Amino acid sequence: MPHTGPVNEQRQQAERARLGESDSPTAPWRLWGPYLAGRQWGTVREDYSAGGDAWTSFPFEHARSRAYRWGEDGIAGICDVHGFLNLGIALWNGRDPILKERYFGLTNNEGNHGEDVKEHWWVTDGTPTHSWMQVVYRYPQAEFPYAELRELARGAGRNEREPELSDTGALDENRFFDVQVTYAKASPTDICVEVTATNHGPEPAPLHLLPQLWFRNTWAWGRDERRPSLRACTEDGWRRVTAEHAALGRYTLHVEGTPTLLVTDNETNEVELFGAAENPTPYTKDGIDRYVVRGESRACRVVGPHETSDPGTKAAAWYSFDPVQPGESVGVRLRLIAGDGHIDAFGPTFEATVDDRRQEADAFHGTDLDPLRANVVRRALAGLMWTKQHYRFRTREWLDGDPAQPAAPKSRQSPHARNAHWRHLDVADVISMPDEWEYPWFAAWDLAFHTVPFAKVDPAFAKEQLLLLCREWLMHPNGQLPAYEWEFGDVNPPVHAWAALQVYQVDHDRKFLAKIFHKLLLNFSWWVNRKDADGSYLFEGGFLGMDNIGPVNRSEPMLGQWRLEQSDATSWMAAYSLHLMRMALELARHDESYEDVATKFVEHFLSIAEASTRFGSGKSGIWDEADGFCYDVVTRRLPDGSVESQPVRVRSMVGLIPVLACAKLPPWVFEELPGFTRRLEYLLARRPELDQFLTRRDNRVLLSLLDERKLRLVLGRMFDEGEFLSPHGIRSLSAAHREGLEVQVADQEHRMGYEPGESRTPMFGGNSNWRGPVWFPTNALLVEALRTVESFHEGRFHVELPTRSQRHMTAGQAADELVRRLVSLFLPDHDGRRPADGKRVEATDSPLWRSHVTFSEYFDGDTGEGLGATHQTGWTALVASLLTDRRQTGALSVSIV
């Protein structure tokens, strides 16, 4: 229900006022946030091996004992915007062989479907400035089954479900602690922390809570010898840890009660890991673990009564609760404050701060949605805000190695080494990640989709993120946007301009629009020069983010003289042209110098559209009249100079992408921009064959890659429940291929088929699947395209949905229906279960599971079960945008009129 009254209005404005003071990434209220990664081990950044196998180069077993080079990780943790000082929660149940300091999961070659985290946690609430954050972590009371999970995965094939923690019995009878971590900022540099653990099991169980404060290791690499320090103190009757850092200054962590204070160093244990004769320091990263779990009395410094420790770089406050009774909650309170601390850290101001921030969050997120939908929105946004992480990577130093470390392997100096052509990349920024654990690195098109729901609550951050990937320390000098750290040179679909228009709608910030437009001009030129090598206006691009969607790996060269010309790449570029055209038109309303640029992009669109009708030199076209659908085409030039071409007859999302290439020219364009109008009329007069891509009505024009007849045919496929239309959105591959199909590609036969769930192929690591599941980003774009059609036709364009149902509706109503299906993933059905929970433990009748909404990477094309990364709010947080659009029952629009 909406919040009313002066008190609630004041509380709502409190967070908005903080946002108003935080329009830059380094603004005070943004100094501290959930920027600590969920996983740092097993990433490219930490891989210094000759073979480039990140997973085995830095495995999970090394993480507790080995200093990271580029970042840190932890459970429910926070850090400063620079990633120097970190605060996280460690736990021990008295049975585990190691402290639970980080989430455990399987690597790509261990899981039967790629990377897979084997833990349960949920981000339950948050505000954009991180003045308020809550996370719940579910910690088993039994010994964590590390080895058993690996063994189960080894025995599972690709056609089987992924083994989960619940399959081991570790969670039976609710034998777990729910550990809720709450952060509430009293000021930008004064953070109140509550950690509350509840025993949900039937018997008493021990629990050790160890809040930890530590510095990222910046001194061991030979590039900056300055060493920060942590000193634990029990003097004056109150326990605290004082942190000193050259850039951050001094911070004090107050810990309530009388825990044992432990201090060690964030240094690698060379003896244990690599068999060295001795360690460079007597205290290592795993010192606290060894002291608490193994009982090694000399593994770390133990601070006695009325003592101040010698300096270290990692410290913990050890609280022991033995036992915790069934249903009982135990907790600790902390307070991290800049300077020397607070004379009354746990006095009335602590509780008042927590209560105020909780009520302000309620007011900020106030909505007139029903409670179920409001909860989905709030959880989606909270998870999205939590996956902001500090990302540091200087590729030149990574390739060359560090002065104080062994020389970089010779393989790093090869021009074919991973990211060798991205030596300019030098980033140390907070970036929105696709997932806290399974994708703890940015991805270009993921990030663009993230900014749409971000703009609902934090438009300044959304704009900053879009501009960030275009900055000189990230964008390649040739104009390419970095795809992701496994290979920055891979290619994601060009959706940045689309996202920029979405974000622009929030506050019509023309300065932002002009900035991003100029940056994207460079990127557009890269696409034209690198992915349209022969100047035919036909684009290749490679896998384009949709992993295994084709019968062959589209990122690899074709055999022989064959060339793959892609329906989706060409359509993405047609849409990109229209997005940049619309940007230029909007800017031209106030600056006529943009008018000519707008004509450049409308001409580019028309050239791509014309080429798509005679696709390839073989003039076969992406459009297949017999099937009423669009396909990729492979072509080759024969010895006699003629060209042979073959369509790749697989009905997949690549054939739906042409639907996205449409835009409306409203009346004001023809009234206010005569230069653009004259050029368009001149072009059409000279080249009347281009007129097929324009539809006119009442001084309005619709530009579209598909004319009305072709669009109806494609939508007929898309809304067919036997093909693309599922109960929960549009599938990525037609279910008509359920029994499999043989398709010829470049003189070779390939077999593939509809796979509604997890991937059955190792292509791209087998971590994601585009052969049948429902994916939120492409569905959101299809909703937008339908809205565009509705905006132009104003109720005159009708479709049958589902196909052959005799149920006709307008394009706008079809968009509403698609939104309804997508949103239904997260709402209880007639059995009271959320389809997205599927057959996982989350679908149990227990309210302990039912109370938490899980946002997955993608969803089963038949059942809607969430799959892939299970903590990927990421682009699935688009559900918040769908639910909060006020123009329709559910919509996503980028209209600039």
BELBELMO-V270761 format. One record per helix or strand of 3 or more residues. SS is the DSSP state (h for helix, s for strand). FROM is the first residue (numbers start at 1). LEN is the number of residues. If there is no record, write none. Layout:
# BELBELMO-V270761
ss: [SS	SS]
from: [FROM	FROM]
len: [LEN	LEN]
This chain:
# BELBELMO-V270761
ss: [h	h	h	h	h	s	s	s	s	h	h	h	s	s	s	s	h	s	s	s	h	h	s	s	s	h	h	s	h	h	s	h	h	h	h	s	h	h	s	s	h	h	s	h	h	h	s	s	h	s	h	s	s	h	h	s	s	h	h	h	h	h]
from: [6	28	44	54	60	78	85	120	132	146	165	172	176	190	205	229	235	239	249	260	270	287	301	314	329	348	371	388	395	410	426	444	459	496	510	563	567	592	632	643	653	657	662	667	674	688	694	700	708	729	735	741	748	763	776	798	808	811	835	841	847	874]
len: [15	3	3	4	4	3	8	7	9	9	4	3	12	10	11	5	3	7	7	5	5	8	3	11	10	17	16	7	6	4	7	14	10	12	21	3	22	22	6	6	3	4	4	6	13	6	4	5	11	3	3	5	5	4	18	3	3	16	3	3	4	11]
